[in-house]
């Protein structure tokens, strides 16, 4: 079974897009962490759809409930159960096309995996809807990481081929103020126009999200198979629509010389650092004390209003598909808090393994 992530700080996902609820169970959260539903709601609200052209018209409240693991506003050390009720489901559009495979979706693979018993409404557990649970777990992990000074940031750096320029940290920290979660307001306006055009054409756009973890101590990672890059990549690929992950210079490193790609070591304020960060804060699968930098490629939303060719699984004949319903023209902005959440979950797990975060917080 593959619905759990982590070794000492573990998240288990449950629920489907059009089921009664979605949520997560967190095991391994230390006792003594001050935690309320509002702490989690702050992060959930960042994932909710906005009112702009990029967003879905499904208006879920996404109000978190803590069912276990918290007493008198502090974690008890018992498993946390965090839940959201689905209240704005409309499955009629999916009943109409239940025998038509949606291109770009997991309809076919899920049916093959589960013998046709999978929940096809809204994609079931393969829907981006389940990432609300990831964000809830990430909110807890973020609070735990803050006790050791680690900060997680994420922002949109590209949509539809429109790229931002390099932004400083103060600007990145304010990226959430922008509907597209982009730290560059000028570029964000260009991105928005591109999304508007794609929606008008019955199409969608993808993009790239950059995530950063600051003040990560050197030494996190468990070679050779539980490397920091490996676990981060595994978590990030669990986000529906993610099709690529790179660290530091990433694929650009393949076109660099060793003298260009290497990060020279220096001593600053009594600490060993590197002049550049082409490694993305990770060497040999272990954090080196520099910011952990990762970029995530998000494919265009596969649910588009254009007519597409497909097959009818009941008649086993070619067919045309006209998708109706409520879909994002660009999922990138809503995926930004999910990327930071998954980074927080993995880094929290490794911090627990390194005993940086104790069993009981005092």
C-alpha positions, -999 to 999 in steps of 0.1 A, spaced: 0 0 0 13 34 -9 -9 60 9 17 68 36 48 91 35 76 93 60 93 71 86 92 90 120 69 118 110 43 99 89 14 112 69 -14 88 57 -38 102 31 -75 92 29 -106 103 10 -117 110 -26 -127 141 -45 -164 134 -44 -165 112 -13 -178 124 21 -145 138 32 -108 140 27 -80 141 53 -48 128 68 -36 109 98 -2 121 112 18 97 133 50 108 150 41 143 159 58 151 192 38 160 223 37 196 235 33 214 202 8 242 205 -17 236 177 -52 248 169 -74 245 138 -66 281 129 -29 272 126 -39 247 99 -66 269 83 -41 296 75 -23 272 51 -55 257 37 -68 291 28 -38 296 5 -48 265 -15 -85 274 -19 -95 287 -54 -97 324 -59 -121 344 -79 -99 349 -110 -100 333 -144 -75 307 -134 -97 291 -107 -123 264 -105 -159 273 -97 -161 245 -71 -165 265 -39 -155 242 -11 -152 258 23 -122 236 32 -128 240 70 -104 218 89 -115 197 119 -90 182 143 -105 149 154 -77 135 176 -42 141 189 -48 176 204 -59 184 240 -60 218 256 -45 233 224 -14 211 226 -5 178 208 -6 148 230 18 125 211 -11 104 198 -19 103 161 -35 134 147 -66 130 125 -73 161 104 -104 161 82 -123 183 57 -159 175 47 -167 177 10 -198 200 7 -199 212 -29 -197 180 -49 -216 177 -82 -210 143 -98 -235 147 -127 -209 157 -152 -189 125 -143 -219 102 -146 -224 114 -182 -189 105 -192 -182 75 -169 -174 52 -199 -152 78 -217 -115 79 -207 -104 115 -201 -71 122 -218 -44 132 -194 -62 117 -164 -58 85 -144 -91 71 -155 -77 42 -175 -48 33 -152 -70 35 -121 -95 12 -137 -68 -13 -147 -53 -12 -112 -85 -16 -92 -106 -37 -116 -131 -9 -123 -140 -5 -86 -122 29 -84 -142 60 -77 -143 78 -110 -161 109 -98 -137 138 -101 -108 114 -103 -114 99 -69 -81 96 -49 -62 108 -80 -78 142 -79 -59 173 -69 -86 176 -42 -66 152 -20 -38 177 -18 -58 197 8 -48 169 32 -12 173 22 -15 210 31 -29 202 65 -1 179 73 24 204 60 10 230 84 18 208 113 53 200 99 59 237 93 52 245 130 75 218 141 103 230 118 99 265 131 111 253 165 145 246 149 145 277 127 137 262 93 116 283 70 98 270 39 89 292 9 74 285 -25 63 307 -55 53 306 -91 83 312 -115 67 303 -148 33 299 -164 27 291 -201 64 298 -209 63 332 -193 91 333 -167 98 356 -138 132 372 -132 152 363 -102 135 376 -71 149 385 -36 137 368 -5 115 397 8 96 395 -25 93 358 -24 79 360 11 51 382 -2 43 360 -32 11 348 -15 -3 383 -18 -5 377 -56 -34 356 -69 -9 336 -90 15 332 -61 41 350 -82 67 373 -65 70 394 -97 38 415 -101 47 427 -137 53 391 -149 22 379 -130 0 403 -151 15 387 -183 8 353 -169 -28 362 -162 -34 374 -197 -20 341 -210 -44 321 -188 -73 343 -199 -65 335 -235 -61 298 -229 -95 296 -211 -112 316 -239 -98 290 -263 -111 261 -242 -76 252 -231 -53 253 -201 -17 261 -191 10 246 -169 41 261 -153 69 258 -128 70 263 -90 101 270 -70 104 258 -34 130 269 -9 139 257 25 160 281 45 182 275 76 182 237 69 211 223 90 238 203 74 235 165 78 199 157 69 195 127 47 199 89 49 220 75 21 220 55 0 183 51 -8 166 75 17 184 105 3 170 140 9 166 145 -28 150 111 -33 124 116 -5 116 151 -16 112 140 -52 89 112 -41 67 135 -21 66 161 -49 57 136 -75 27 125 -53 11 159 -62 -12 153 -92 0 170 -124 37 172 -113 58 158 -142 93 170 -134 115 178 -104 150 194 -103 173 206 -76 197 235 -78 210 240 -113 190 208 -122 191 199 -159 212 231 -166 241 213 -148 243 189 -178 253 218 -200 279 232 -175 315 225 -170 327 211 -137 344 245 -129 311 262 -135 289 237 -116 310 232 -85 301 253 -55 334 265 -39 335 263 -1 342 294 21 339 304 57 314 331 66 308 343 102 325 312 114 304 287 94 313 267 63 292 277 33 294 277 -5 298 307 -28 271 294 -52 243 269 -48 241 248 -79 238 217 -58 205 231 -44 216 226 -8 222 188 -11 254 168 -17 255 130 -16 219 130 -7 226 150 25 218 186 32 250 208 32 236 238 51 227 259 21 191 266 11 174 236 -3 161 247 -37 138 227 -59 117 234 -90 86 215 -99 71 212 -134 33 212 -134 15 200 -165 -15 219 -180 -48 210 -164 -60 179 -184 -97 188 -181 -104 212 -209 -136 222 -227 -122 214 -262 -136 183 -278 -110 155 -276 -106 120 -291 -109 90 -267 -124 56 -264 -156 43 -249 -148 15 -225 -183 0 -226 -186 -2 -264 -148 -5 -270 -151 20 -299 -136 54 -306 -155 84 -293 -153 121 -288 -152 137 -253 -167 170 -243 -158 177 -207 -181 198 -187 -178 208 -151 -157 231 -129 -120 231 -136 -89 253 -132 -76 269 -163 -42 268 -146 -36 247 -115 -1 261 -108 -11 288 -82 -31 263 -61 -2 239 -62 23 264 -47 12 258 -11 11 221 -18 48 221 -29 58 240 3 37 215 24 54 185 9 88 200 15 79 207 51 66 171 57 98 155 43 122 179 61 103 174 93 106 136 90 144 139 84 147 164 113 129 138 135 153 111 123 183 133 131 168 139 166 167 177 160 130 176 171 125 157 203 96 134 213 83 160 238 85 198 232 90 219 263 
